[in-house]
Amino acid sequence: MFKVYYKMPLCYLSLHSDGKFLTRVDFCDNKRSEKNCSLLDLAKYELDLYFTHKLRKFSIPVLI
């Protein structure tokens, strides 16, 4: 299981992955230890694009 944090203006998002899919996204107050993978790097990159109004549709695979 992989987990990284994405800094938002008022909090963090914790992004979780099994290495193939984005499996969970949570709001949290502070950052803890991370274990990264390339899918989560892509998720953070796409969130950057989304919040700067340069992306409208995400390409990362999500496990529902």
Short mmCIF file of the C-alpha atoms (twelve columns), coordinates in Angstrom:
data_MODEL
# 
_entry.id   MODEL 
# 
loop_
_atom_site.group_PDB 
_atom_site.id 
_atom_site.type_symbol 
_atom_site.label_atom_id 
_atom_site.label_alt_id 
_atom_site.label_comp_id 
_atom_site.label_asym_id 
_atom_site.label_seq_id 
_atom_site.Cartn_x 
_atom_site.Cartn_y 
_atom_site.Cartn_z 
_atom_site.pdbx_PDB_model_num 
ATOM 1  C CA . MET A 1  0.000   0.000  0.000   1 
ATOM 2  C CA . PHE A 2  1.293   3.450  -0.949  1 
ATOM 3  C CA . LYS A 3  0.383   6.835  0.525   1 
ATOM 4  C CA . VAL A 4  1.389   10.443 -0.157  1 
ATOM 5  C CA . TYR A 5  0.078   13.824 0.928   1 
ATOM 6  C CA . TYR A 6  -1.069  16.658 -1.289  1 
ATOM 7  C CA . LYS A 7  -0.948  20.155 0.260   1 
ATOM 8  C CA . MET A 8  -4.174  22.133 -0.060  1 
ATOM 9  C CA . PRO A 9  -4.630  25.739 1.180   1 
ATOM 10 C CA . LEU A 10 -6.277  24.711 4.483   1 
ATOM 11 C CA . CYS A 11 -5.374  21.036 4.879   1 
ATOM 12 C CA . TYR A 12 -3.791  18.017 3.215   1 
ATOM 13 C CA . LEU A 13 -5.285  15.297 1.056   1 
ATOM 14 C CA . SER A 14 -3.935  11.830 1.751   1 
ATOM 15 C CA . LEU A 15 -3.791  9.827  -1.483  1 
ATOM 16 C CA . HIS A 16 -3.683  6.025  -1.234  1 
ATOM 17 C CA . SER A 17 -2.840  3.485  -3.937  1 
ATOM 18 C CA . ASP A 18 -2.283  -0.229 -4.371  1 
ATOM 19 C CA . GLY A 19 0.182   0.586  -7.168  1 
ATOM 20 C CA . LYS A 20 -2.408  0.084  -9.913  1 
ATOM 21 C CA . PHE A 21 -5.355  2.231  -8.800  1 
ATOM 22 C CA . LEU A 22 -6.080  5.236  -6.637  1 
ATOM 23 C CA . THR A 23 -7.891  3.478  -3.789  1 
ATOM 24 C CA . ARG A 24 -8.652  6.225  -1.283  1 
ATOM 25 C CA . VAL A 25 -8.560  10.001 -0.804  1 
ATOM 26 C CA . ASP A 26 -9.007  11.603 2.625   1 
ATOM 27 C CA . PHE A 27 -8.824  15.101 4.074   1 
ATOM 28 C CA . CYS A 28 -6.369  15.376 6.972   1 
ATOM 29 C CA . ASP A 29 -4.862  18.097 9.146   1 
ATOM 30 C CA . ASN A 30 -1.222  17.118 9.071   1 
ATOM 31 C CA . LYS A 31 1.279   15.170 7.043   1 
ATOM 32 C CA . ARG A 32 2.646   11.823 8.238   1 
ATOM 33 C CA . SER A 33 5.032   9.258  6.753   1 
ATOM 34 C CA . GLU A 34 4.757   8.548  3.037   1 
ATOM 35 C CA . LYS A 35 5.379   5.589  0.755   1 
ATOM 36 C CA . ASN A 36 5.299   6.787  -2.847  1 
ATOM 37 C CA . CYS A 37 4.621   5.161  -6.232  1 
ATOM 38 C CA . SER A 38 4.443   6.499  -9.795  1 
ATOM 39 C CA . LEU A 39 0.622   6.458  -9.797  1 
ATOM 40 C CA . LEU A 40 0.542   8.819  -6.814  1 
ATOM 41 C CA . ASP A 41 3.096   11.096 -8.527  1 
ATOM 42 C CA . LEU A 42 0.674   11.277 -11.456 1 
ATOM 43 C CA . ALA A 43 -2.254  11.972 -9.103  1 
ATOM 44 C CA . LYS A 44 -0.395  14.886 -7.483  1 
ATOM 45 C CA . TYR A 45 0.587   16.243 -10.910 1 
ATOM 46 C CA . GLU A 46 -3.011  16.062 -12.152 1 
ATOM 47 C CA . LEU A 47 -4.278  17.763 -8.975  1 
ATOM 48 C CA . ASP A 48 -1.787  20.596 -9.609  1 
ATOM 49 C CA . LEU A 49 -3.144  20.968 -13.147 1 
ATOM 50 C CA . TYR A 50 -6.749  20.767 -11.959 1 
ATOM 51 C CA . PHE A 51 -6.334  23.467 -9.310  1 
ATOM 52 C CA . THR A 52 -4.666  25.789 -11.852 1 
ATOM 53 C CA . HIS A 53 -7.608  25.255 -14.246 1 
ATOM 54 C CA . LYS A 54 -5.499  23.372 -16.808 1 
ATOM 55 C CA . LEU A 55 -7.182  19.965 -16.424 1 
ATOM 56 C CA . ARG A 56 -10.855 19.058 -16.425 1 
ATOM 57 C CA . LYS A 57 -10.704 15.263 -16.676 1 
ATOM 58 C CA . PHE A 58 -8.399  13.013 -14.645 1 
ATOM 59 C CA . SER A 59 -6.662  10.057 -16.282 1 
ATOM 60 C CA . ILE A 60 -5.601  8.153  -13.156 1 
ATOM 61 C CA . PRO A 61 -7.346  4.798  -12.691 1 
ATOM 62 C CA . VAL A 62 -9.608  4.790  -9.629  1 
ATOM 63 C CA . LEU A 63 -10.741 1.662  -7.804  1 
ATOM 64 C CA . ILE A 64 -14.408 2.074  -6.918  1 
# 
